[in-house]
Amino acid sequence: MSLPVHDWAKRRLLIASALLALSLLSCAERVHIGPSDISAPEPVPAPSTTPVGAVLRAGPGQIYPTIAAGIAAMSSGDTLIIVNGTYHEQIAAVPNGSGPDRYTTIKAESDGGVVLTKSFLLDQARSYISFEGLKFDTTENKQVLGNHIRFMRCAFKGGQAGGNNGNVTVGTNDYNNTQYILFEDSWMYGAGGRYKLCIYNSDKVVLRRVVVRDDGGWTSDNSDPEAGITVYQSSNVSIQNALVIDSDLGTYDNDNVGAFYLTGHAGNRSSSNIEYLGSMSINNKSWGWSIDTDDGGIGLSLRDVIVYAQEAGGLATSNTSMDLTIQRGTFGNIGGRGIGNWGTKSITVSDSVFWNLGNSSANGNTNVTYSSTFNPSDLTGTGITHYNPLTSGLLYLPRAESGGPLNTAGQSSGEAGAQVLHQIGVSGTQWGEPDYNATQPALLWPWPHESRIRDDFATVSSRGFAADPGAYPITKYIWEILGQAINPASFNFAKN
């Protein structure tokens, strides 16, 4: 049955009106018309690894058979996926991204599946570039300059056997504009290199969940210091959930100074505003932290840090021109002093635990301490209480148990000892971006990518945690180190 003519006309008019309304709505959405858009600025987009430009592929069987060919075809903001394999070529001349929401990205087809065997030299003109899931396996130089550069889930193996060379170096004497550099969920290991990771003459750097093991293989002819993670004449550096572990060989150069090393002398930049958050030095040869600065820098803090099974000592200062604060530190099973202050400034220690030390422990205001191996009268400070932490709530290195004395032994009835339970910093954020150094709801444990880290480290030496063939090698190594067994698959890593 057909409709009357006037009904068809009404129907056409209704359809046209609806289409017009939809078109206007679409246009409004595209140009952000509306009161809310006028009254408040748009928020800054959170950093993302999601491709926003074209996605290209490079490698055997691809349109671009080499990495160089793929990079040459890229534009700003594109993503180049390198198919799994070993490549004997450099990554160079990567086009810059255009901002925090449009990084140019070079990534592996699958994390760890791409091995690069040539030197890596990122020049000072590079900006807004992200590298993801790559493995740099070479004793040649690996140097990072530029700004707004990210390394996510990358491995760096090997360094040179001598000279002033590191495994990975950020910054240079030649330029003063290296800034906004991020290493996240990345690790450095293998023989060679004076420093496994050195931040030099740089500004606004974040190291987030970086793991380092010193495998020796470097010697000096002129008493140059050797260390794991080094901050050298740099400013605004945030080191979050970093781990230097199992650097316990007897073959290091005589001037191996520490797992974490902060230094700065007369030069390009003062070592200012340096923070170590939730970081750990476990089973290493020299000092946990070595501080040697006389460059006039200010602002040095350690919070929720662990030094355990350290041969030389916990933390040492020399020639230091920076005041230092330590809050919630756990220092145990150390061959020498817990803290040795040979600098010119003060150290304030609070809410911290010291036990089983080979020498007198600390100068400063130490709220909680215990040791069975030296005279407690050697300690100085206020608010000192003598506990045996192992029977007072310290069952696991990363936390004080609820219900134990250490849980309320700190200032304002807070915890004493490190609480290394949660991830620090929003993933992907650079220095100064929202919550870049804030404690996150997400738990740190089980440690991210620990099986891949173990597999890489074991190619050099299956010592320490790398000897564990299970699924949770780092997690079990650290949480069970005081003798309490756990099942990481079901264990409650949160504050209990």
C-alpha positions in Angstrom: 0.0 0.0 0.0 1.5 3.4 -1.0 1.6 6.4 1.2 -0.2 9.7 0.3 1.9 12.2 -1.5 1.8 14.7 1.5 3.1 11.9 3.9 6.1 11.3 1.6 6.9 15.0 1.6 6.8 15.1 5.5 9.1 12.1 5.6 11.6 13.7 3.3 11.6 16.9 5.4 12.2 14.9 8.6 15.1 13.0 7.1 16.7 16.2 5.8 16.3 17.9 9.2 17.9 14.9 11.0 20.8 14.8 8.6 21.4 18.6 9.1 21.4 18.2 12.9 23.9 15.3 12.7 26.2 17.3 10.4 26.1 20.3 12.8 26.9 18.0 15.7 29.8 16.5 13.9 31.2 19.9 13.0 30.9 21.0 16.6 32.8 18.0 17.8 35.5 18.6 15.2 36.1 22.3 16.2 35.4 21.8 19.9 32.5 24.3 20.1 30.8 24.5 23.5 30.9 26.3 26.8 33.2 23.8 28.5 35.8 24.3 25.7 35.7 28.0 26.1 36.0 28.2 29.8 38.9 25.8 30.3 42.0 24.9 28.2 42.3 21.4 26.9 44.4 19.1 29.2 47.9 18.1 28.0 47.7 14.6 26.5 49.4 11.9 28.6 52.4 10.3 26.9 51.5 7.3 24.9 53.3 4.6 22.9 50.3 4.3 20.6 51.2 5.1 17.0 49.8 8.4 15.9 51.4 8.6 12.4 52.0 6.1 9.7 53.3 2.6 10.7 56.1 1.2 8.6 58.0 -2.1 8.8 61.6 -2.8 8.2 63.6 -5.9 7.8 64.0 -9.0 5.6 60.9 -9.6 3.4 59.5 -6.1 4.1 59.0 -3.1 1.8 62.0 -1.5 3.6 64.6 -4.3 3.8 67.0 -2.4 6.1 66.5 -0.2 9.2 68.2 2.7 7.3 65.7 2.4 4.5 62.8 2.3 6.9 64.0 5.4 8.7 64.6 7.3 5.4 60.9 6.7 4.6 59.6 8.0 8.0 58.0 11.3 8.7 57.6 13.1 12.0 55.4 11.1 14.4 55.6 7.8 12.4 56.3 4.4 13.9 58.9 2.0 12.5 58.5 -1.6 13.5 61.7 -3.6 13.0 61.0 -7.3 12.4 62.8 -9.7 14.8 66.4 -10.5 14.0 70.0 -9.4 14.4 71.0 -6.2 12.5 74.6 -5.0 11.9 73.6 -1.4 11.2 73.2 1.8 13.1 70.0 3.7 14.0 70.7 7.2 12.7 68.9 10.3 11.4 65.5 9.5 12.9 63.0 12.3 12.1 62.0 14.3 15.2 58.6 14.0 16.7 56.6 17.2 17.2 55.5 17.1 20.8 54.6 15.0 23.8 51.6 13.5 22.0 53.5 12.8 18.8 56.8 11.0 19.4 58.5 9.3 16.5 58.9 5.7 17.5 61.4 2.9 16.7 60.3 -0.4 18.1 61.0 -4.1 18.0 58.4 -6.4 16.5 58.4 -8.1 19.8 60.3 -7.0 22.9 63.8 -8.3 22.9 63.5 -9.7 19.4 65.6 -7.1 17.7 69.4 -7.1 18.4 71.5 -4.2 17.2 75.3 -4.8 17.1 76.6 -1.4 16.0 77.3 1.8 18.0 74.4 4.0 18.9 75.0 7.8 18.7 71.9 10.0 19.0 72.9 13.5 18.1 72.0 16.7 19.9 69.4 17.8 17.3 67.1 14.8 18.0 63.9 15.4 19.9 60.6 13.6 20.8 61.8 10.1 19.8 60.9 6.8 21.5 62.8 3.5 21.3 61.0 0.4 22.5 61.9 -3.2 23.1 65.3 -3.1 21.5 68.5 -4.8 22.5 71.8 -3.0 22.0 74.5 -5.7 22.1 77.8 -4.1 21.4 81.0 -2.9 23.1 80.9 0.2 20.9 79.7 3.5 22.2 76.1 4.1 23.1 75.5 7.8 23.6 72.3 9.8 24.0 72.0 13.5 23.3 69.0 15.6 22.3 65.8 16.3 24.2 62.6 14.4 25.0 64.1 11.0 24.3 62.6 7.8 25.7 63.9 4.3 26.0 61.2 1.8 27.0 61.9 -1.9 27.7 65.4 -1.8 26.1 68.5 -3.8 27.0 72.1 -2.5 26.7 74.9 -5.0 26.8 78.6 -4.4 26.9 81.2 -1.6 26.9 84.8 -0.9 26.1 87.6 -2.5 28.2 89.3 0.8 29.0 89.4 4.5 28.7 86.7 7.0 29.7 83.9 5.0 28.2 80.6 3.7 29.6 78.0 1.2 28.6 75.5 4.0 28.1 76.3 7.7 28.4 73.7 10.5 28.4 75.1 13.9 27.7 78.5 15.3 26.6 81.0 18.1 27.2 80.3 19.4 23.7 76.7 20.5 24.2 74.7 21.7 27.2 71.2 21.0 25.9 70.7 17.3 26.7 67.5 17.2 28.7 64.2 15.4 29.2 65.6 11.9 28.9 63.7 8.8 30.1 64.9 5.3 30.6 62.0 3.1 31.8 62.0 -0.7 32.3 65.5 -1.0 30.8 68.7 -2.7 31.9 72.5 -2.5 31.5 74.9 -5.3 31.9 77.9 -7.2 30.3 81.6 -6.8 30.5 83.2 -3.4 29.8 82.4 0.2 30.5 83.6 2.5 33.3 80.0 3.3 34.2 77.0 1.1 33.3 74.8 4.2 32.9 76.2 7.7 33.2 74.1 10.9 33.3 76.6 13.6 32.5 76.1 17.4 32.0 72.4 16.8 31.5 69.1 18.2 32.9 65.7 16.7 33.7 66.4 13.0 33.5 64.3 10.2 34.8 65.5 6.6 35.4 62.4 4.4 36.2 62.8 0.7 37.0 66.3 0.5 35.6 68.3 -2.6 36.5 72.1 -2.7 36.4 74.7 -5.4 37.0 78.4 -4.7 36.7 80.1 -7.6 35.0 83.6 -6.2 35.2 85.8 -6.1 32.2 87.0 -2.5 32.5 90.3 -1.2 33.9 91.8 2.2 34.3 95.4 3.4 34.0 94.9 6.6 36.0 92.6 5.7 39.0 89.3 6.8 37.3 86.3 5.7 39.4 84.0 2.9 38.2 80.4 2.6 39.2 76.9 1.2 38.3 74.5 4.2 37.9 76.4 7.6 37.9 75.0 11.1 38.0 77.8 13.5 37.0 77.4 17.3 37.0 73.7 17.0 36.1 70.6 18.6 37.5 66.9 17.7 38.1 67.5 13.9 38.1 64.9 11.5 39.5 65.9 7.9 40.0 62.9 5.8 40.7 62.8 2.0 41.6 66.3 1.6 40.3 68.2 -1.6 41.2 71.9 -2.3 41.1 72.4 -6.0 41.9 74.9 -8.8 42.0 77.9 -6.6 41.2 80.0 -8.7 43.5 82.9 -9.9 41.4 86.5 -9.8 42.7 87.9 -8.6 39.3 86.8 -4.9 39.3 89.2 -2.0 38.9 90.6 -0.9 42.3 88.6 2.3 42.0 85.1 0.8 41.9 83.4 3.3 44.1 79.7 2.3 44.4 76.5 0.9 43.0 75.1 4.5 42.8 77.6 7.3 42.4 76.9 11.0 42.5 79.8 13.3 41.6 80.4 16.8 40.4 83.3 19.3 40.4 84.0 22.6 38.7 82.5 22.2 35.3 79.4 22.9 33.2 76.6 22.3 35.6 76.1 21.9 39.3 74.7 18.6 40.6 71.4 20.0 41.9 68.0 18.6 42.8 68.9 14.8 42.7 66.5 12.3 44.2 66.6 8.5 44.7 63.2 7.1 45.3 62.5 3.4 46.1 65.9 2.3 44.8 68.0 -0.6 45.9 71.6 -1.8 46.1 71.8 -5.5 46.8 74.8 -7.8 46.9 77.4 -5.5 45.5 81.2 -5.1 46.0 81.7 -1.5 47.0 79.5 1.2 48.6 75.7 1.3 48.0 75.9 5.1 47.5 79.0 7.1 47.0 78.6 10.9 47.1 81.5 13.1 46.0 80.4 16.6 45.0 82.0 20.0 45.5 80.3 21.9 42.7 78.0 24.0 44.8 74.9 22.0 44.0 72.0 21.8 46.4 69.1 19.3 46.9 70.0 15.7 47.5 67.5 13.2 49.0 67.1 9.5 49.3 63.7 8.0 50.3 62.7 4.4 50.7 66.2 3.0 49.8 67.7 -0.4 50.5 71.4 -1.3 50.9 71.9 -5.0 51.7 74.8 -7.4 51.5 77.2 -4.6 50.5 80.9 -5.4 51.1 82.4 -1.9 51.6 79.6 0.1 53.2 76.2 1.6 52.9 76.6 5.3 52.0 79.8 7.4 51.9 80.3 11.1 51.3 83.6 12.9 50.5 84.3 16.5 49.5 80.6 16.9 49.6 79.0 20.3 49.4 75.4 19.1 49.5 73.2 18.6 52.5 71.7 15.1 52.4 68.5 13.7 53.8 67.7 10.0 54.1 64.2 9.0 55.0 63.1 5.4 55.5 66.4 3.6 54.7 67.1 -0.1 55.3 70.8 -0.9 55.7 71.8 -4.4 56.6 74.5 -7.1 56.4 77.2 -4.5 55.4 80.9 -5.1 55.7 81.8 -1.6 56.7 79.9 1.5 58.0 76.2 2.0 57.4 76.9 5.6 56.7 80.3 7.4 56.6 80.2 11.1 56.4 83.6 12.5 55.3 82.0 15.5 53.5 81.6 19.1 54.6 77.8 19.2 54.9 75.2 17.5 57.1 73.4 14.2 56.8 70.0 13.9 58.3 68.7 10.3 58.7 65.2 9.5 59.8 62.9 6.5 60.1 65.7 4.2 59.1 67.0 0.8 60.1 70.7 -0.4 60.5 71.8 -3.8 61.5 74.7 -6.2 61.1 77.3 -3.6 60.2 81.0 -4.0 60.3 81.7 -0.6 61.7 80.0 2.3 63.4 76.9 3.2 61.6 75.6 6.7 61.2 76.0 10.4 62.0 72.9 12.5 62.0 69.4 12.2 63.3 68.7 8.4 63.2 65.3 7.4 64.5 65.6 3.6 64.5 68.8 1.5 64.4 70.1 -1.8 65.6 73.3 -3.8 65.2 74.7 -6.9 66.8 78.3 -6.2 65.7 79.3 -2.9 67.2 78.9 -0.9 70.3 75.6 1.0 70.2 77.3 4.0 72.0 79.1 4.7 68.7 75.9 6.0 67.3 75.1 9.7 67.6 71.8 11.5 67.1 68.4 11.8 68.7 65.5 9.4 68.9 67.7 6.3 68.6 66.0 3.1 69.6 67.6 -0.3 69.6 65.6 -3.1 68.0 66.4 -6.3 66.3 64.6 -5.6 63.0 64.5 -9.3 62.1 62.2 -9.9 65.1 60.4 -6.5 65.0 58.6 -6.8 61.7 61.3 -6.9 59.1 60.4 -10.2 57.4 61.0 -9.0 53.9 63.4 -6.3 52.7 60.9 -4.2 50.8 58.5 -3.5 53.8 57.8 -3.4 57.5 55.1 -5.8 58.5 51.9 -4.4 60.0 51.7 -5.2 63.7 55.5 -5.2 64.3 57.3 -2.5 66.2 59.0 -1.1 63.0 55.6 -0.4 61.5 55.1 2.5 63.9 58.6 3.3 65.0 59.2 6.2 62.7 58.3 9.8 63.0 54.6 10.5 63.7 54.2 6.8 64.2 55.0 6.0 60.6 57.1 3.1 59.3 60.8 2.7 59.9 62.8 1.2 57.1 62.2 1.3 53.4 58.8 0.7 51.9 59.5 -0.4 48.3 56.1 -1.7 47.3 54.6 0.5 44.6 55.8 1.8 41.2 56.9 5.4 41.2 56.0 7.8 38.4 53.3 7.5 35.7 54.7 5.3 33.0 56.1 7.2 30.0 56.2 10.6 31.8 59.2 12.8 31.5 60.6 15.0 34.3 58.1 17.7 35.4 55.1 16.1 33.7 52.0 15.4 35.9 52.8 12.7 38.6 56.2 11.9 37.0 57.6 11.1 40.4 54.5 10.3 42.4 53.9 6.9 44.1 51.4 5.0 42.0 48.6 2.6 43.0 50.2 -0.1 40.8 52.4 -2.5 42.7 56.1 -2.8 41.8 56.1 -6.6 42.4 56.4 -9.0 40.7 59.2 -7.0 39.0 58.3 -6.1 35.4 60.1 -8.1 32.6 62.2 -10.0 35.2 62.4 -13.2 33.1 63.7 -11.3 30.1 66.2 -9.5 32.3 67.4 -12.9 33.8 67.7 -14.4 30.4 69.9 -11.5 29.2 72.1 -11.4 32.3 72.5 -15.2 32.2 74.2 -14.9 28.7 77.1 -13.3 30.6 76.9 -15.0 34.0 74.3 -17.1 35.8 75.1 -15.7 39.3 72.7 -14.3 41.9 69.2 -14.0 40.7 70.2 -14.9 37.2 70.7 -18.5 38.4 67.0 -18.9 39.1 65.2 -20.5 36.1 61.7 -19.8 37.4 59.2 -17.1 36.4 60.0 -14.7 39.2 63.8 -14.6 39.6 64.3 -11.0 40.8 61.1 -11.0 42.9 62.0 -14.2 44.8 65.7 -13.2 45.2 64.8 -9.9 47.0 61.7 -11.0 48.9 63.3 -14.2 50.1 66.7 -12.9 51.0 65.9 -12.7 54.7 64.9 -16.3 54.8 61.1 -16.1 54.3 59.8 -18.1 51.3 57.0 -16.8 49.1 54.9 -17.9 46.2 54.9 -14.8 44.0 51.9 -16.0 42.0 49.7 -15.7 45.1 51.7 -13.6 47.6 50.2 -10.2 48.7 52.9 -7.7 47.9 50.9 -4.8 49.2 51.1 -3.4 52.7 49.5 -6.1 54.9 
